[in-house]
Amino acid sequence: MSDDVRTLDASTLAHLRSWIDRTETTHDDITAAPLRALTATLDRDDPDPAAGSVLPPLWHWLCFLPHARQSALGADGHPKRGGFLPPVPLPRRMWAGGRLRWQAENPLRVGDAVRRISRIVSVDHKAGRSGDLLFVLVQHEVHNAQGLALTEEHDIVYRAAARADDAAPKPVAAETGAVWQREVVPDAVLLFRYSALTFNGHRIHYDRSYVTEVEGYPGLIVHGPLIATLLVDLVRRQLPEACIQSFEFRAVRPTFDLHPFRLHGQPSADGKTVRLWAQDHEGWLTMQGSATLA
């Protein structure tokens, strides 16, 4: 794959769209050890997980991890393109957002044998100011022995490599005055631990020379799923007994390890929803989301 690819011709787009409706089924077991590790990584003081413990929302991202052989990795540390996901030739790949809904009557628990059915829903092309963008929407359904437990839509965006003359996207100022706020220091150790927990080899999260010299970013990029997990964790810290029924989030701007960032939460007047967002040290919005409480 060449880092010089900036546009996708009609034949390439047609080939990539042939992945629509492709499916994949994977299996896993929910075990306690990764949960203990994520508890420590998020600096929580939770009871030790035991058989039957309910899996906190978004912690299923510790399951169904891709285990590509070392020889099957690309230059960016991700598995080489192709297989279940389409072989998009644009070099930069990011998790752009998602939407999740849990079945309250059938939560995932420690000890569950789980099955995930994944499907490519759409492959959409957009011409951007600094090159083409390709958006891939993947739907996941997670089942345990009792049936469907979770439905998730996962947005992936592919884009051209950065150039010095690329126009920077106009930032959006984050809202101020939220009822809930928390500061997070995204140091390299936090990013390493989350990468290790999710078996994420993407070099943008731990290889400073790669992310600055090859992908053109100023620092290590904080994982989008980690920020989303921290936003949901803010709800759990403020409302420990609440049951999150659904959650949606969208990445707006990269967050780097160079400065602390802030999490914000604003519950609705009726207490049924919580608006959530993250901002960087300059006050720019980096992620926004919303949680619905059962």
Phi, psi and omega in degrees: 000129182268139176287353181275351181294124180233340180227155181243125180278174187298320182291322177295317179297319179298320179296316181294324180288346176291349176282345181302134181078003173294141182236161178210137177241128179233157183233151178201175176233137177274115183242164187282328189301312178297330179292320176299319182293320179289325175304315179293319182296322179275002177061044179258159179241064183269157171299152180296128180295140179229171177306129181095348178297138180286136179286125178298154182299135182080353181284353173293347176293354172277354181252168177056040183282140177289133182242058179295142175296155182304323181288349182259012180269147175275181182296335181273359180092350174278158169304145180301152186293150181115187184079227182293313178279147181294150183279070183291126183281350176292133193283331185266132184229129183222151172275112189269340181161188180180171178221133185226146176220126181261146174271105187300329182279354182218069180288152172288141184225157174300132182102346180291137163272124189239154180228133179242124176255119185245144180219137173283113184274317183205156174226105187244138183252142175216136177272118180259173181294330183245028179125175183286155173236143175231128182250123179246124178255122180244133175253133177241139170238123183253126182240146166244194184296337181271352179123204183295130179244333188203137171241134184223137169248131189238120181261124177242135178240136175246141181214167181289161176295150181288147173234156184298330183266007178295138177283130180287138177300144180291124181286160178244130180290135178283148176294149179244166174084022179293151179294319180252136176214147177208138177262140179235135175259108185272067182285170185298332180291317177300314180295320178297315182297319180291321176300317181295318181296326182259010180048045183261109181272005184299120190290345180295345184262349183215345184254095187296319180294322179295310187292330180272320186272328182263311184266351170079021178266159182282342182198183177296141182267129176287131182304132173303313178299329177293316179296317178300317179297320179292326176295315176295323178298328176298319176298315182296325178290324183276327182230075187301333184266357184289148175251116180277120182271322179210158180209136173226148182209156179218128176283132184250324187204140180297148173247134184247163184280006188281339184213158171297156172230168186239144174255143181226145176219135180229102179289149177287165182298326180272358177074011184268340179224159175226122171279137184229144175201161177236149179225153177272184186292342178268358180092007180275142177293130181244331177206143174229150183201179179207137178243136175255131182259137180285000000 
